[in-house]
Amino acid sequence: FYESLLHGLPGHLEEEVNNLGRSVRTLKVTQPEPGQDIYLTLDLQLQQKATELLDGRRGSIVAIDPRDGGILAMVSSPSYDPNQFVHGISSKAYSELLNSRSRPLINRATQGQYAPASTVKPHLALLGLEDQTISEKTRIWDPGFWQIPGVDRKYRDWKRWGHGWVDVYDSIVHSCDTFYYDMAYKVGIDKISGFMDQFGFGQNTGVDIFEESAGVMPSRDWKRLKYNQPWYIGDTISVGIGQGYWTTTPLQLANATAILANRGKRFTPHLLKAIKDNTARIETPVDERPPIVLKNKNNWEIINEAMRRTAQKSRFTDASYTAAMKTGTAQVFSVAEDEKYDADTIDEHLRDNALIIAYAPYENPKIVLAVVLENAGWGGANAGPVARAMLDEYLLRDTWELKHEPQP
């Protein structure tokens, strides 16, 4: 992406030679211009920690500094050794990479497209509050399922016996599907799609590398163009829990989480921090986009407080800092209405994906995370420990070094 900066300009020499090829005189000399050094936003220790935590498993970890959009870590796993391509890779070795079931040539962080599942429930709840479909005091009864009025089919909650009475805080803390089935039905796909566009879903983030997928933020028009089919209410219900046609990349998910943590402030994610030539180092300007302005600013606080409670009741109970989070468990294939999902009886590549979004410190966010582990199962149990280890690495590093500093 920055080859033109790094490469510089080659020099050349023009000479007059005789019929024996010997130089007679120099006509022109153009001195080469060295390329510029570039500095990245990546935090090397955090990047190494992410690689270590993934340990070759299929998935991705993305960490962003929400204060300016700088990417602190971006790892796709499994990866490959790019040195194989320097002098020409053998057809056998390239074929192995190309046909590998683990797809190491795909940058999962920017090209992997996953159903966001429950990680987008905070965004959906924010829409419900803004649209006044729900309020801070709205409560619904969850018996473990939800039905479209006049339709027999039951949309099941992940908790078969239900959550009982649920408000907006409970709906995020306990990830109540029924709350979001009902809200999505009332809000409708048009408002969902339009609101989520502001968070960058279904669009390229603008990150400064070439390989990026836009994902899918479904809408009526999108389905008509893609499948030449009308939009059905059932499609909306699936989107209401981050499933169905909705797909996102880990980078998009981290960026959308940063907007929540920033209470609407938006930055373009980037890797370039500064440029240096032989005279000076120049910090590159931050690309701040117009913020998301809510009708009721307090709605930001309601959603972020719900995410804080989620963290305090799970992975971050004993943390020395305050975090906010939301997990997700995304189905890879559809399960029939009365069929029970059993990970032990299906192929590994059909098992649920584990996801989590998180940020910390809650009071003044310095790091935002999105973690996706393919076919790993339950989001909280599998992606949760990864997020905790990443935040500990970044936020407690100075504390650890201070404690272990040699004493005079």
N, C-alpha and C positions, 0 to 999 in steps of 0.2 A: 504494500500500500504506500509505503514511504520510500520506495526505491529511488525515485528522482532526487530525494534529499540525501540519501546515503551514498549514492553512486558518484556524485560529482560529475565533472566533465573531463574526458580524456585529453591529453596533450598530443600534438603531432609535429612532425618535422618535415619540411619540404626542402629537398636538395636537388641540385643539378648534378648529373653524373655523366661520365664519358661512356664510350662504347664498350669499355671494359667493366663498367659498373662501379668505377671509383668516383668518389665524391669530388666534384670540382669546386662547388661553392654552396653555401647555405642560403636558401632563398627566404625562408620564413620559419620561425619557431613559435609555436603556441604552447605556453606552459599549461600543464594539467591543473585543474582546480579540485582540491580534495573534497570529498563529501562531508556532510555535516554529521555530527554525532546526534543521536536522539536519545532522550530519556523517557522511560515508560512509567506509567502509574503503578505498575505491578509491584506488589510487596513480595520479595523473593521468599522470605520465610513462610508467608501465608500460602504462596503458590506451591511450595514444597510440601507444606502440611496437607493441602488439598489432595495432592498427588498421592501422598502416603495414605490418607484416609480412604481414598477410592481403591487403592491397592489392586488396580487392574480390573475392578468390577465395571460393568457397563453403567455409565451414568455421567453426571456432570456436576461441578460445583462452580458457582459464580459469586463473587463478592464485589460489592460496589461501595465507594465512599459517597454517601448520599449528599454530602455538602458541595460536591462539584461534578459528580458523575464519573469520576476516575475509577477504572476497573482495578481492584486490588488483587484479585485472583480469578483465573478463568481456565478451568481444567476440563478436558474431555477424556474419557477413559472407556476402553483401552486406546492407547495411542500407537505410534509406530516410530521407527528411527528414520528421520529425514535424510540422514547421511547416506542411506542406500541410494538416493536419487542423484547424488552429486556427480558421480562419474557414469551414470546410466545403470538403472536397476535391471536385473535379469527378468525375462518374461515369466519365469516360474515364480520368483519372489513377488512380482507385481500381481500376478494372478492370485496368489495366496492372500494378499492384502485386499484385493478387489472382491474376492468371493468369500471372504471370511464372514461368518454369521455374526460376528461381533462388530463388524463395520468400523474398523479402526480409522479409515480414511475420512469418515464423517466427523466434522467438528460438532459434537453434540451440544456444546454451549450455545452455539449460534445457528445451527442447522437442525438439531434434534427437535422434533415436533411432538409434544406430549399433551395429553388432556391435563389441564391444571388441577382438576378435581377440587377438593375442599380448600385449597390454598387461595382461591378467589372468593371465598365466602365473605371475607371482610369488604372486598370491593362491591360485591352484590348487596351486602347489608347497607353500605354507604349509599348506594343508589336508592334502596328502599326508603331510607331516611330522607334523602333529598326529594324524592318523589312524594313523600308523605304517605306512602303506602303502609309504612310502619312508623312507629315512634319509639322513643327510648322505653316507653312503658307498655308497648304492645306485647301481649302474651297469647300464645296459641297452645292448644292441647295436642300433644303428640302421642298417639297410641301405638306408634311404630310403623305407620303407613299414611299415605295421603291419596286421595282420589279426585280426579277431575269431576266436578258436579255432573251427575247423570251418567257417569261411566263406571263400569264394574271394576275395571283394572285397578290394582293397587300398586302404587309406587312405594317401595319399601324403604324404611330408614335403615341405616347400618346397624342400629340397635333394635333388634326384632321386637322387644317388648315396649319400646318407646322411651321418651325422656320425660313424659308428663308435661307440666306447664313449662313453657320455654319463652324467654324474652330475647332481645337482640344480643345481650351479653352471653346468655346461656347458649344461644345458637352458634356462637363462634367458639366459646370455650369447649363445649361438648360436641361441636360439629354436627348439629342436628339437621339432617337432610330434609325432614318434613317441613321445617320452618322455611326452607328455601324453595321447596316445591310450591308451597302456597304463595310465597312472595313473587316468584317468577311468573306464576300463572296470573297474578294480579297486575304486575308491571308490564309484562309482554316483551317479546323479542325486540321490537323496534327501540324501546327505551334502553334495554340491556345493551344492545349492539352500539347504539350511539354513545352511551355513557362510557363503555369500556374502550371505545376508540381513543378517548382522552388519555387513557393510561398506556396507550401504545399497543394494545392487543390487535393482532391482525395486520401489523405494520412493521417494516424494518425499523430498528432502533436508531440507525445511522452510525453505528459503531465503526471505527476506522480500520476495518478489515473487509475484504471483498466477499468472504463466504458468510452469507446471512440469509436465513429464511424468514418470511413474514408471519408464518403460522396462519391460523384461521380464526377470525372473529365472525361467526356465522350471522347471517341476516336473511331476510326474505329474498332480496335481490341476489345475494351470493348463492343461495340454494337453487334459485331459478336458473342462473347462469351456469352453475356447476352440474346440476342434475336434471334441469328442466322439470322441476317438481315444485308444487306449492309448499309453503311452510305450514306445519301442523302444530297444534298445541302441545302434543307430546314431545316435539323437538325442543320447545321452550322449556319444558319441565326438566329435560336432561341438561340443557345449558345452565339451568338454575343451580346445579350442583357441580358445574365445571366439567361436565362430560359431554356426550353427544358429538357434535361437529367441532366443538371448540378445541383448538390446539394452540400451544404456546412454546416458545423456546425458553431454556433456563435464563438466558440473558434478558429476554422480555419480562419474565416473571420477577427477576431481581429488580429490574428498572421500575416495574409497576409497584413493587413493594417500597422502593425508595420514595416514590411519589406519596404513598400513604404516610411514611415516616416523616416526610417533609411537609405534611399538611398542604399538599397541592403544588409545591415547588417542583419544577421539572428541569432536568439537565440531559443533554445527549451523552450516553455512555461513551467513554473514549479511553484509549490506551496511551496516547501521546501526552507527555507531561511538559517536555521542553526540548528545544533545539539548540545546539551549540556549534558554532563555526570556530575559526581560529581567532576570533576577536571577543566574542561574548556568548553567554548562555541566555536564551530568550524563552521565558515561560509562555506556553501557548495559551491563548484566551479560552475561557470556559464558555461552552455554548449553552446558555440558559434560555429555555423556551418559555413562552407565556404560561403562567401558572393556571391550575384548575381552580376556579373560584366557585365556591359553594354558596347556595342561598342562606344556609345556616352553618357558620363556621364551627359551631359546637359539635356538628356531626363528625368532624375529624377526630375530636377528642373521644367521642363515644366508641368509635371503631378501634382507635389505638389503645384505649383502655381495655377493651375486650381482648385484644391481642396480648396486652401485658398480663391480664389475668390468666390467659391460656398458658403463657410461659411459666408463670408463678406456680401453676398447679401441675406442672409436668417436669420438663427437663431442666428448668432453671430455678427450682425451689431453693437449692443451696448455693446458688451463684453469688459472688461478691458484687456483682453488678445487676442492674435491672434490665431485662430483655423483653421483647415482644415477639410473638411467633404465631404461626398457623400451619398445621400439618395437612397432608392430603394423601389419599390412597386412590389411585386411578385405575379403573378397570381397563384392561387391554381388550377384552371381548365381552359381549353382552351375555348376561345370565337371565334365563327365563324367569317370569314373575314368581313362581313358587319353587324355583330351583335354588339349592344352597351352594354357595361358592366354597370349594374345598381345594386349597392350594396343593395338598398332598396327592391329589388324583389327576392333576392336569400338567401338561408340559410346562417346563420352566418359562419358555418364551411367552406363555399365555398368562402368567401370574401377574398380579397387580404391580404397578409402579409405585414406589415410595417417594413422597415429596415433602419438602418443608420450606417455608419462608421465615426469615427471622431478622431482627435488627437489634442493635444495642449501642450504647446505653439508651434506655428508654427516654431519659430526660434530655439527652443531647446526642442523637444518633451519629455514630462515626463509621459504622459498617452495616451493610445490608447483605443478606445471603439468600440464595436460592439453591437448593440441593435436589437433584433428581437421581434416584437409583432405580434402574430398570429391573422389573420383575423381582424386586426385593421384598414385596409384601407390604405390611402395615407401615404407614408413613411415620407415625410417632415412634414406633419401636426401632425402626431401621434408619430412617433419615435423621431422626432426632439426635442421636448421639454424635453424628457427623457435624451437625450444626453447632452443638455445644462445644465440641472440640475446636472448631474453627473460631468461634467467638472467644473462647478461652485463649487460644493462641494469639489472637490479635490484641485483645484488651488487657490480658494479664502479663504480657511479655515484659513490660517495664517493671511491674511489681516483682516478678520472679528474678529478674536481673538485679534489682535493688537488694533483694534478700540474699542473693548468692554472691554479691560483690565482695571481693577480699577486703577484710578490715585492716586498717593501719596498725 
